Amino acid sequence: MKIIDMRSDTITLPTEEMRQAMYEAELGDDVYGEDPTVNRLEELAAHVMGKKAALFTPSGTMANLIAVLTHTRLGDEILVGSEAHMFWYEVGGASALGGVVIRTVPNDQDGRIDPGAFEQAIRPKNIHYPQTTLLCLENTHNRCGGAVLTPEYTSAITQLAHQHGLRVHLDGARIFNAAVALDMPASELARLVDSVCFCISKGLSAPVGSLLCGTQEFVEKARKWRKMVGGGMRQAGVIAAAGIVALQKMVSRLVEDHVSARHLAYGLACIPGVTVHPEKVQTNIVNFESPATISGTGFIQRMDAHGVRFTERGGRRVRAVHSPHGQCCGHRRSPGAH
Ligand SMILES: Cc1ncc(COP(=O)(O)O)c(C=O)c1O
């Protein structure tokens, strides 16, 4: 059966060019800083993000965790959007391993945090309170349907945070989707933030990895935290090589995913009972609601039986993500097959 897999853009597979680059990659021990391919990827990442340095991590979750560990001290409070990936899907790592209080501030439907609500959430100096030291943003915003934060918004709220002595970390797992949607360099979207991470393993199709970018001093500290949480990889150039191809060759094609996502949204809008807002679709994610006659789970199971895969988001909510390998022809394994 032909499978159309829209569960996530993390299902993407490395391109032929990536596989070739991986095969040919010059390698060394990256914990000693001696893997030339990792070093090249880190330099390239810092350059495209307009930061001084970058650190290669095995995942976006680890990059976000390391950012929190590096920016905060035990007992601090961090502010994140109520719909943030860091809050929902990272196993509470910032609290469990970073020892910080995670406090949420409401996200609007476009993935933004209201600057007034943000300012109010910052704790005043008081012996009873933890100190608020970090604001985390997300661009594009996963749970808010791939919504894009503009550079104006990000710069304004970052300046506000800085006025209050907070640092700002940007979870830019899909920042290149935002950059392509706005037709501007990704560095513009991260200009004032203190750190930014992005994933090469989503729409950019590399098999593994994320990059955490910031000042030289930040990345030096982050490198030590990476070692502590077990993210020091040895001949990691074998995967970094794919990341270089991802950054050099795969960014511009993200527009194809955005066009497909919008196409899907307009198609869904024609189905009686489906609730969707196609005009809101800015990048590769489409959130919609299944008809009232069927639960989200029931809808997903029925679609799966026809070879179309979505992710359940609770209640009748469903998420579809467009990516290069989502529409490939696959063969469904029969039950019990390996
Ligand atoms: C916005 C956002 N941040 C972080 C992550 C975590 O990335 P990873 O799956 O590489 O840990 C994801 C993954 O989907 C994400 O969507």
The ligand as an ORCA input file, in Angstrom:
! r2SCAN-3c Opt
* xyz 0 1
  C       9.785     22.814     18.655
  C      10.581     21.604     18.981
  N      11.610     21.723     19.827
  C      12.378     20.675     20.141
  C      12.141     19.429     19.613
  C      12.983     18.267     20.053
  O      13.748     17.726     19.050
  P      14.280     16.213     19.155
  O      13.174     15.355     18.705
  O      15.465     16.209     18.245
  O      14.656     15.975     20.581
  C      11.074     19.257     18.729
  C      10.793     17.933     18.137
  O       9.841     17.711     17.455
  C      10.265     20.374     18.405
  O       9.216     20.272     17.588
*
